[in-house]
Amino acid sequence: MDRILVIGCPGAGKTYFAKALSKIIGIPVIHMDNLYWNKDKTSISEEELENKLLPYLKEDKWIIDGNYHDTLKQRLEYATDVFFLNMPRETCIEGILERIDQPRDDIPWVETKKDAIDLIEWTIDYEVRTKADEERLLKKYKKVNVHILRTRAEVNNYLLSLIK
């Protein structure tokens, strides 16, 4: 595992997993939210994001945390492994609610209740909006090892298995 994507619905635990994996295997994490969003909650264009992302993709080792569906094909071209955190909707909503007003280093602002409401709405539509397409893309890229984790327990057990 050298070039790792961590994808899944908002609140699935992508950042938690990416950071924990990084500590265990010693590969740096790039947070898509930090690349895409400005501190004032405005974003850059898709083209700017792709250009900003490309130098990271050309590095030998990385963990990239975040969905950003429009860049998934580009990232899959470089990835060796994908961890798809395919959590139940309720788990994702709990994850979103737990991080309200919590400072984080993976996004350039502190999420508020309003942000949580927007993310929960996105989460409710995730299965219809992008999940099926992401699953099709993952099947298409045969050279990429796909790991699907469906519960918080599976995430923690996987991380523990790397320590032993």
HELIX and SHEET records of a PDB file:
HELIX    1   1 LYS A   14  ILE A   25  1                                  12    
HELIX    2   2 MET A   32  TYR A   36  1                                   5    
HELIX    3   3 GLU A   46  LEU A   57  1                                  12    
HELIX    4   4 HIS A   69  THR A   71  5                                   3    
HELIX    5   5 LEU A   72  TYR A   78  1                                   7    
HELIX    6   6 ARG A   89  GLU A   98  1                                  10    
HELIX    7   7 LYS A  113  TYR A  126  1                                  14    
HELIX    8   8 GLU A  127  LYS A  131  3                                   5    
HELIX    9   9 ALA A  132  LYS A  140  1                                   9    
HELIX   10  10 ARG A  152  ILE A  163  1                                  12    
SHEET    1   A 5 VAL A  29  HIS A  31  0                                        
SHEET    2   A 5 TRP A  62  ASP A  65  1                                        
SHEET    3   A 5 ARG A   3  GLY A   8  1                                        
SHEET    4   A 5 ASP A  81  LEU A  85  1                                        
SHEET    5   A 5 ASN A 145  LEU A 149  1                                        
END                                                                             
